[in-house]
């Protein structure tokens, strides 16, 4: 689960969902179908998205860096909120 936060409350975070799925692609990466907008503070909402990926093709830091670089004008931060690993 990734928490993606904007700079201010004026930006509609739901518009990022299809753009992130389109721009951020890697072998073994599958974006979840659902997303949520959750309140943070002062009217700002964060975007919560899920993704699954194969460790040997992608790391969580790679996803964070790729999203921040691709949308640096629109988002303030990307945090990994939850990781589940299967053995």
PyMOL commands that place a pseudoatom at each C-alpha (Angstrom):
pseudoatom trace, name=CA, resn=UNK, resi=1, chain=A, elem=C, hetatm=0, pos=[0.000, 0.000, 0.000]
pseudoatom trace, name=CA, resn=UNK, resi=2, chain=A, elem=C, hetatm=0, pos=[1.310, 3.408, -0.958]
pseudoatom trace, name=CA, resn=UNK, resi=3, chain=A, elem=C, hetatm=0, pos=[0.260, 6.739, 0.548]
pseudoatom trace, name=CA, resn=UNK, resi=4, chain=A, elem=C, hetatm=0, pos=[0.584, 9.534, -2.004]
pseudoatom trace, name=CA, resn=UNK, resi=5, chain=A, elem=C, hetatm=0, pos=[0.173, 13.081, -0.682]
pseudoatom trace, name=CA, resn=UNK, resi=6, chain=A, elem=C, hetatm=0, pos=[-0.335, 16.303, -2.670]
pseudoatom trace, name=CA, resn=UNK, resi=7, chain=A, elem=C, hetatm=0, pos=[1.072, 19.742, -1.909]
pseudoatom trace, name=CA, resn=UNK, resi=8, chain=A, elem=C, hetatm=0, pos=[-2.367, 21.259, -1.297]
pseudoatom trace, name=CA, resn=UNK, resi=9, chain=A, elem=C, hetatm=0, pos=[-6.087, 20.561, -1.160]
pseudoatom trace, name=CA, resn=UNK, resi=10, chain=A, elem=C, hetatm=0, pos=[-6.757, 22.048, -4.609]
pseudoatom trace, name=CA, resn=UNK, resi=11, chain=A, elem=C, hetatm=0, pos=[-5.298, 19.098, -6.522]
pseudoatom trace, name=CA, resn=UNK, resi=12, chain=A, elem=C, hetatm=0, pos=[-7.721, 16.247, -7.347]
pseudoatom trace, name=CA, resn=UNK, resi=13, chain=A, elem=C, hetatm=0, pos=[-5.690, 13.163, -6.426]
pseudoatom trace, name=CA, resn=UNK, resi=14, chain=A, elem=C, hetatm=0, pos=[-8.117, 10.784, -8.134]
pseudoatom trace, name=CA, resn=UNK, resi=15, chain=A, elem=C, hetatm=0, pos=[-6.899, 12.112, -11.504]
pseudoatom trace, name=CA, resn=UNK, resi=16, chain=A, elem=C, hetatm=0, pos=[-3.474, 10.620, -10.764]
pseudoatom trace, name=CA, resn=UNK, resi=17, chain=A, elem=C, hetatm=0, pos=[-4.651, 7.016, -10.570]
pseudoatom trace, name=CA, resn=UNK, resi=18, chain=A, elem=C, hetatm=0, pos=[-4.797, 6.279, -14.321]
pseudoatom trace, name=CA, resn=UNK, resi=19, chain=A, elem=C, hetatm=0, pos=[-1.666, 8.355, -14.937]
pseudoatom trace, name=CA, resn=UNK, resi=20, chain=A, elem=C, hetatm=0, pos=[0.358, 6.454, -12.340]
pseudoatom trace, name=CA, resn=UNK, resi=21, chain=A, elem=C, hetatm=0, pos=[-0.814, 3.116, -13.733]
pseudoatom trace, name=CA, resn=UNK, resi=22, chain=A, elem=C, hetatm=0, pos=[0.095, 4.236, -17.248]
pseudoatom trace, name=CA, resn=UNK, resi=23, chain=A, elem=C, hetatm=0, pos=[3.485, 5.831, -16.544]
pseudoatom trace, name=CA, resn=UNK, resi=24, chain=A, elem=C, hetatm=0, pos=[4.873, 3.576, -13.818]
pseudoatom trace, name=CA, resn=UNK, resi=25, chain=A, elem=C, hetatm=0, pos=[5.346, 0.141, -15.344]
pseudoatom trace, name=CA, resn=UNK, resi=26, chain=A, elem=C, hetatm=0, pos=[7.904, -2.514, -14.517]
pseudoatom trace, name=CA, resn=UNK, resi=27, chain=A, elem=C, hetatm=0, pos=[8.117, -6.255, -15.168]
pseudoatom trace, name=CA, resn=UNK, resi=28, chain=A, elem=C, hetatm=0, pos=[6.162, -8.100, -12.476]
pseudoatom trace, name=CA, resn=UNK, resi=29, chain=A, elem=C, hetatm=0, pos=[4.351, -4.955, -11.239]
pseudoatom trace, name=CA, resn=UNK, resi=30, chain=A, elem=C, hetatm=0, pos=[0.564, -5.115, -11.014]
pseudoatom trace, name=CA, resn=UNK, resi=31, chain=A, elem=C, hetatm=0, pos=[-1.403, -2.114, -9.794]
pseudoatom trace, name=CA, resn=UNK, resi=32, chain=A, elem=C, hetatm=0, pos=[-4.492, -2.756, -7.693]
pseudoatom trace, name=CA, resn=UNK, resi=33, chain=A, elem=C, hetatm=0, pos=[-7.897, -1.952, -9.175]
pseudoatom trace, name=CA, resn=UNK, resi=34, chain=A, elem=C, hetatm=0, pos=[-9.186, 0.041, -6.225]
pseudoatom trace, name=CA, resn=UNK, resi=35, chain=A, elem=C, hetatm=0, pos=[-7.938, 3.207, -4.572]
pseudoatom trace, name=CA, resn=UNK, resi=36, chain=A, elem=C, hetatm=0, pos=[-9.047, 5.395, -1.682]
pseudoatom trace, name=CA, resn=UNK, resi=37, chain=A, elem=C, hetatm=0, pos=[-8.844, 9.074, -0.864]
pseudoatom trace, name=CA, resn=UNK, resi=38, chain=A, elem=C, hetatm=0, pos=[-8.299, 9.538, 2.865]
pseudoatom trace, name=CA, resn=UNK, resi=39, chain=A, elem=C, hetatm=0, pos=[-8.281, 12.837, 4.759]
pseudoatom trace, name=CA, resn=UNK, resi=40, chain=A, elem=C, hetatm=0, pos=[-4.934, 14.032, 6.120]
pseudoatom trace, name=CA, resn=UNK, resi=41, chain=A, elem=C, hetatm=0, pos=[-5.452, 17.608, 7.418]
pseudoatom trace, name=CA, resn=UNK, resi=42, chain=A, elem=C, hetatm=0, pos=[-6.672, 21.042, 6.333]
pseudoatom trace, name=CA, resn=UNK, resi=43, chain=A, elem=C, hetatm=0, pos=[-8.834, 19.584, 3.546]
pseudoatom trace, name=CA, resn=UNK, resi=44, chain=A, elem=C, hetatm=0, pos=[-5.916, 17.653, 2.031]
pseudoatom trace, name=CA, resn=UNK, resi=45, chain=A, elem=C, hetatm=0, pos=[-6.598, 14.062, 1.042]
pseudoatom trace, name=CA, resn=UNK, resi=46, chain=A, elem=C, hetatm=0, pos=[-3.990, 11.415, 0.376]
pseudoatom trace, name=CA, resn=UNK, resi=47, chain=A, elem=C, hetatm=0, pos=[-4.308, 8.789, -2.318]
pseudoatom trace, name=CA, resn=UNK, resi=48, chain=A, elem=C, hetatm=0, pos=[-3.953, 5.205, -1.097]
pseudoatom trace, name=CA, resn=UNK, resi=49, chain=A, elem=C, hetatm=0, pos=[-3.093, 2.697, -3.837]
pseudoatom trace, name=CA, resn=UNK, resi=50, chain=A, elem=C, hetatm=0, pos=[-2.053, -0.914, -3.780]
pseudoatom trace, name=CA, resn=UNK, resi=51, chain=A, elem=C, hetatm=0, pos=[0.412, -2.754, -5.947]
pseudoatom trace, name=CA, resn=UNK, resi=52, chain=A, elem=C, hetatm=0, pos=[1.967, -6.184, -6.052]
pseudoatom trace, name=CA, resn=UNK, resi=53, chain=A, elem=C, hetatm=0, pos=[5.391, -6.834, -7.494]
pseudoatom trace, name=CA, resn=UNK, resi=54, chain=A, elem=C, hetatm=0, pos=[8.123, -9.426, -7.712]
pseudoatom trace, name=CA, resn=UNK, resi=55, chain=A, elem=C, hetatm=0, pos=[11.124, -8.574, -5.539]
pseudoatom trace, name=CA, resn=UNK, resi=56, chain=A, elem=C, hetatm=0, pos=[13.663, -9.504, -8.179]
pseudoatom trace, name=CA, resn=UNK, resi=57, chain=A, elem=C, hetatm=0, pos=[12.131, -7.017, -10.665]
pseudoatom trace, name=CA, resn=UNK, resi=58, chain=A, elem=C, hetatm=0, pos=[11.131, -4.117, -8.441]
pseudoatom trace, name=CA, resn=UNK, resi=59, chain=A, elem=C, hetatm=0, pos=[11.613, -2.746, -4.940]
pseudoatom trace, name=CA, resn=UNK, resi=60, chain=A, elem=C, hetatm=0, pos=[9.262, -0.496, -2.984]
pseudoatom trace, name=CA, resn=UNK, resi=61, chain=A, elem=C, hetatm=0, pos=[11.891, 2.271, -3.064]
pseudoatom trace, name=CA, resn=UNK, resi=62, chain=A, elem=C, hetatm=0, pos=[11.902, 2.031, -6.867]
pseudoatom trace, name=CA, resn=UNK, resi=63, chain=A, elem=C, hetatm=0, pos=[8.139, 2.660, -6.949]
pseudoatom trace, name=CA, resn=UNK, resi=64, chain=A, elem=C, hetatm=0, pos=[8.383, 5.588, -4.542]
pseudoatom trace, name=CA, resn=UNK, resi=65, chain=A, elem=C, hetatm=0, pos=[11.211, 7.189, -6.545]
pseudoatom trace, name=CA, resn=UNK, resi=66, chain=A, elem=C, hetatm=0, pos=[9.469, 6.641, -9.892]
pseudoatom trace, name=CA, resn=UNK, resi=67, chain=A, elem=C, hetatm=0, pos=[6.176, 8.180, -8.738]
pseudoatom trace, name=CA, resn=UNK, resi=68, chain=A, elem=C, hetatm=0, pos=[7.899, 11.159, -7.108]
pseudoatom trace, name=CA, resn=UNK, resi=69, chain=A, elem=C, hetatm=0, pos=[9.990, 11.824, -10.218]
pseudoatom trace, name=CA, resn=UNK, resi=70, chain=A, elem=C, hetatm=0, pos=[7.068, 11.478, -12.653]
pseudoatom trace, name=CA, resn=UNK, resi=71, chain=A, elem=C, hetatm=0, pos=[4.714, 13.714, -10.668]
pseudoatom trace, name=CA, resn=UNK, resi=72, chain=A, elem=C, hetatm=0, pos=[7.070, 16.035, -8.799]
pseudoatom trace, name=CA, resn=UNK, resi=73, chain=A, elem=C, hetatm=0, pos=[4.930, 19.111, -9.528]
pseudoatom trace, name=CA, resn=UNK, resi=74, chain=A, elem=C, hetatm=0, pos=[1.757, 17.552, -8.122]
pseudoatom trace, name=CA, resn=UNK, resi=75, chain=A, elem=C, hetatm=0, pos=[2.756, 15.381, -5.171]
pseudoatom trace, name=CA, resn=UNK, resi=76, chain=A, elem=C, hetatm=0, pos=[4.650, 16.207, -2.025]
pseudoatom trace, name=CA, resn=UNK, resi=77, chain=A, elem=C, hetatm=0, pos=[5.510, 12.701, -0.871]
pseudoatom trace, name=CA, resn=UNK, resi=78, chain=A, elem=C, hetatm=0, pos=[5.020, 8.987, -1.392]
pseudoatom trace, name=CA, resn=UNK, resi=79, chain=A, elem=C, hetatm=0, pos=[5.274, 6.610, 1.555]
pseudoatom trace, name=CA, resn=UNK, resi=80, chain=A, elem=C, hetatm=0, pos=[5.087, 2.850, 1.782]
pseudoatom trace, name=CA, resn=UNK, resi=81, chain=A, elem=C, hetatm=0, pos=[2.247, 2.288, 4.240]
pseudoatom trace, name=CA, resn=UNK, resi=82, chain=A, elem=C, hetatm=0, pos=[2.203, -1.502, 4.213]
pseudoatom trace, name=CA, resn=UNK, resi=83, chain=A, elem=C, hetatm=0, pos=[4.217, -4.353, 2.742]
pseudoatom trace, name=CA, resn=UNK, resi=84, chain=A, elem=C, hetatm=0, pos=[3.232, -7.993, 2.610]
pseudoatom trace, name=CA, resn=UNK, resi=85, chain=A, elem=C, hetatm=0, pos=[5.722, -10.587, 1.478]
pseudoatom trace, name=CA, resn=UNK, resi=86, chain=A, elem=C, hetatm=0, pos=[4.954, -14.132, 0.500]
pseudoatom trace, name=CA, resn=UNK, resi=87, chain=A, elem=C, hetatm=0, pos=[7.563, -16.839, 0.860]
for i in range(1, 87): cmd.bond("trace and resi %d" % i, "trace and resi %d" % (i + 1))
show_as sticks, trace
zoom trace
